[in-house]
Amino acid sequence: MSKLSIDNNILLINTKSGNYRIAIKDIIYIESDLRTVNIFTANETYYCYERLDIIEKQLTNFDFIRCHQSYLVQADHIICYDNHTLQLKGTDFPVPVSRRCQKNIRLLIQEKNEHGILTCVDGLYTGYIVRIEPEQPIMIGRDGNVADIIIQLPMVSRLHCRLIYHEERGEYEITDYSRNGTFIHNEIRLIPNHNYILEPGSEICFGDRTNIFKVL
């Protein structure tokens, strides 16, 4: 077994093959693979022989959450949750979410109010949640080459709209670029290329009015 300890926000791992110092803020997620634990950062992967529950206890005072029997993720790295997987900053790997962890993940994302939230409340994407960094423009559309948030619905344009969360004002700014329209509260169609301000709680439809999203 490896020897693990924490010193001044650094995870220290001592193994037969070497000693490692990992800044805890840089850890994206941790995976249990048989007898090995893999610790993923944006630039490096570290391996050690340890149980995931032991590492989880070591990180109790930090912002990590168990999303699966085999996965532990740092909450601040969560970008998107689709009921089955998590998308995390710094990796393209979709981290699985087990059924028993779904409620805790959803509550965690919604309660962390330093981010804006876009979630689907009705339709095929129900339960889908995206965290939006303050003042960071997010492009929404069907084509991953031009969109940050991909919504695969027939009425969604290749690049449908842009959404910005203004944290200090507690409001959202939305701009429509679509062919089939962006609708607020299922009735007001936005004029393309005009900026609109939305209050938290506003409902949005991207072309297809049977799929209702909400900003929180």
PLY file of the C-alpha trace (Angstrom):
ply
format ascii 1.0
element vertex 216
property float x
property float y
property float z
element edge 215
property int vertex1
property int vertex2
end_header
0.00 0.00 0.00
1.07 3.60 -0.57
1.40 6.11 2.23
-0.84 9.16 1.87
-0.88 12.41 3.80
-1.92 16.04 3.36
0.31 19.01 4.09
-0.69 22.62 3.37
-3.19 21.73 0.59
-0.75 19.28 -0.97
-1.49 15.55 -1.31
1.68 13.61 -0.54
2.01 10.07 -1.89
4.95 7.87 -0.95
5.39 4.69 -3.01
8.18 2.27 -3.81
8.57 3.86 -7.24
8.77 7.43 -5.95
7.28 10.26 -3.92
4.72 12.69 -5.35
3.42 16.11 -4.30
0.08 16.99 -5.88
-1.67 20.32 -5.35
-5.19 19.36 -4.29
-6.71 22.21 -6.31
-5.23 20.61 -9.46
-6.90 17.22 -8.96
-9.79 16.83 -11.42
-10.96 13.34 -10.49
-9.75 10.11 -8.91
-10.50 6.66 -10.30
-10.34 3.29 -8.60
-9.12 0.59 -10.99
-8.93 -2.80 -9.27
-6.10 -2.39 -6.70
-4.81 0.84 -8.23
-6.01 4.40 -7.74
-5.43 6.83 -10.59
-5.28 10.54 -9.74
-5.93 12.80 -12.73
-4.81 16.40 -13.09
-4.87 18.48 -16.28
-1.22 17.69 -17.07
-0.37 14.47 -15.26
-1.78 11.17 -14.02
-0.48 9.63 -10.79
-0.85 5.98 -9.77
-0.71 4.41 -6.36
-1.89 1.29 -4.54
-4.66 2.45 -2.24
-8.40 2.16 -1.69
-10.60 4.98 -2.94
-12.44 5.27 0.36
-9.11 5.89 2.14
-8.31 8.79 -0.19
-11.87 10.07 0.17
-11.38 10.27 3.95
-8.10 12.12 3.46
-9.95 14.70 1.34
-12.93 15.13 3.69
-12.16 18.82 4.30
-11.89 19.57 0.59
-14.54 19.98 -2.09
-14.72 16.41 -3.42
-17.82 14.30 -3.99
-18.33 10.62 -4.70
-20.26 10.21 -7.95
-19.74 6.48 -8.45
-18.31 3.49 -6.60
-15.13 3.95 -8.61
-14.94 7.74 -8.98
-14.33 10.76 -6.79
-14.47 14.22 -8.42
-13.56 17.74 -7.35
-16.80 19.73 -7.36
-15.24 22.95 -8.66
-14.27 21.16 -11.89
-17.85 20.11 -12.75
-19.10 21.78 -15.92
-22.09 19.72 -17.00
-24.27 16.87 -15.70
-26.66 14.89 -17.92
-28.08 12.40 -15.36
-25.55 9.74 -16.36
-22.14 11.42 -16.67
-20.20 14.49 -15.57
-18.17 16.71 -17.86
-15.19 18.18 -16.00
-12.83 21.04 -16.75
-9.45 19.82 -17.98
-10.59 16.47 -19.39
-12.77 15.09 -22.17
-13.50 11.89 -20.26
-17.21 11.56 -19.29
-17.09 10.50 -15.62
-19.99 8.12 -14.86
-22.59 8.89 -12.19
-24.28 5.98 -10.45
-28.01 6.00 -9.80
-27.59 6.32 -6.02
-25.37 9.41 -6.43
-27.58 11.30 -8.90
-29.57 13.26 -6.31
-26.47 14.39 -4.39
-24.73 15.53 -7.58
-27.77 17.52 -8.70
-28.16 19.21 -5.30
-24.47 20.04 -5.14
-24.45 21.77 -8.52
-27.59 23.77 -7.80
-26.42 24.87 -4.35
-23.03 26.22 -5.43
-24.22 29.75 -6.17
-20.92 31.17 -7.45
-21.92 29.83 -10.87
-24.90 30.41 -13.10
-27.05 27.37 -13.80
-28.90 26.27 -16.94
-31.08 23.22 -16.43
-33.77 21.39 -18.41
-37.03 21.10 -16.47
-39.21 19.44 -19.12
-38.55 17.36 -22.23
-35.90 14.96 -23.50
-33.11 16.74 -21.59
-34.90 16.80 -18.21
-32.32 16.74 -15.42
-29.55 18.13 -17.64
-27.56 20.77 -15.71
-24.81 23.12 -16.91
-22.73 25.39 -14.66
-21.89 28.75 -16.22
-18.82 30.68 -15.09
-19.51 34.38 -14.40
-18.86 36.69 -17.37
-17.88 33.79 -19.63
-19.91 33.73 -22.88
-21.37 30.27 -23.50
-22.41 29.29 -27.02
-25.37 26.90 -27.28
-26.12 24.87 -30.39
-26.16 21.53 -32.18
-22.59 21.61 -33.56
-19.72 20.96 -31.15
-17.34 22.81 -33.47
-18.99 26.14 -32.66
-21.00 25.45 -29.48
-19.84 25.00 -25.87
-23.14 23.42 -24.84
-24.41 20.86 -27.34
-28.17 20.25 -27.54
-29.09 17.62 -30.09
-32.68 18.55 -30.91
-34.11 18.91 -34.46
-35.11 22.57 -34.04
-31.81 23.67 -32.51
-29.54 25.51 -34.94
-25.87 24.73 -35.51
-25.14 27.86 -33.41
-28.36 28.76 -31.64
-27.63 31.43 -29.04
-25.16 32.91 -26.58
-25.69 33.01 -22.80
-23.69 35.03 -20.23
-24.11 34.98 -16.45
-23.49 38.34 -14.75
-22.81 37.37 -11.14
-22.64 40.87 -9.64
-26.01 41.81 -11.11
-27.52 38.37 -10.55
-28.87 38.16 -14.10
-28.29 36.56 -17.48
-27.72 38.03 -20.91
-28.92 36.08 -23.95
-28.48 36.67 -27.69
-30.27 34.63 -30.36
-28.55 33.57 -33.59
-30.95 30.82 -34.63
-33.20 30.03 -37.54
-36.08 28.55 -35.53
-36.05 31.04 -32.67
-35.28 31.27 -28.98
-38.39 31.70 -26.81
-38.68 33.08 -23.28
-41.45 31.69 -21.07
-42.60 29.71 -24.13
-44.16 32.78 -25.75
-41.73 35.66 -26.39
-39.52 35.10 -29.44
-36.23 36.96 -29.26
-35.15 39.19 -32.12
-31.93 37.75 -33.59
-28.65 39.51 -32.72
-30.29 41.60 -29.98
-29.14 41.30 -26.36
-31.79 40.53 -23.73
-31.54 40.42 -19.92
-33.11 37.46 -18.07
-33.84 37.16 -14.38
-33.12 33.87 -12.55
-36.10 31.58 -12.96
-36.67 32.54 -16.60
-37.67 29.68 -18.90
-36.02 29.26 -22.31
-36.92 27.13 -25.34
-34.39 26.61 -28.10
-36.59 26.32 -31.18
-38.48 23.31 -29.83
-41.09 24.45 -27.32
-41.58 20.97 -25.85
-38.13 21.11 -24.24
-38.05 23.77 -21.52
-34.83 25.00 -19.95
-34.49 27.36 -16.99
-31.74 29.65 -15.68
-31.33 29.59 -11.90
0 1
1 2
2 3
3 4
4 5
5 6
6 7
7 8
8 9
9 10
10 11
11 12
12 13
13 14
14 15
15 16
16 17
17 18
18 19
19 20
20 21
21 22
22 23
23 24
24 25
25 26
26 27
27 28
28 29
29 30
30 31
31 32
32 33
33 34
34 35
35 36
36 37
37 38
38 39
39 40
40 41
41 42
42 43
43 44
44 45
45 46
46 47
47 48
48 49
49 50
50 51
51 52
52 53
53 54
54 55
55 56
56 57
57 58
58 59
59 60
60 61
61 62
62 63
63 64
64 65
65 66
66 67
67 68
68 69
69 70
70 71
71 72
72 73
73 74
74 75
75 76
76 77
77 78
78 79
79 80
80 81
81 82
82 83
83 84
84 85
85 86
86 87
87 88
88 89
89 90
90 91
91 92
92 93
93 94
94 95
95 96
96 97
97 98
98 99
99 100
100 101
101 102
102 103
103 104
104 105
105 106
106 107
107 108
108 109
109 110
110 111
111 112
112 113
113 114
114 115
115 116
116 117
117 118
118 119
119 120
120 121
121 122
122 123
123 124
124 125
125 126
126 127
127 128
128 129
129 130
130 131
131 132
132 133
133 134
134 135
135 136
136 137
137 138
138 139
139 140
140 141
141 142
142 143
143 144
144 145
145 146
146 147
147 148
148 149
149 150
150 151
151 152
152 153
153 154
154 155
155 156
156 157
157 158
158 159
159 160
160 161
161 162
162 163
163 164
164 165
165 166
166 167
167 168
168 169
169 170
170 171
171 172
172 173
173 174
174 175
175 176
176 177
177 178
178 179
179 180
180 181
181 182
182 183
183 184
184 185
185 186
186 187
187 188
188 189
189 190
190 191
191 192
192 193
193 194
194 195
195 196
196 197
197 198
198 199
199 200
200 201
201 202
202 203
203 204
204 205
205 206
206 207
207 208
208 209
209 210
210 211
211 212
212 213
213 214
214 215
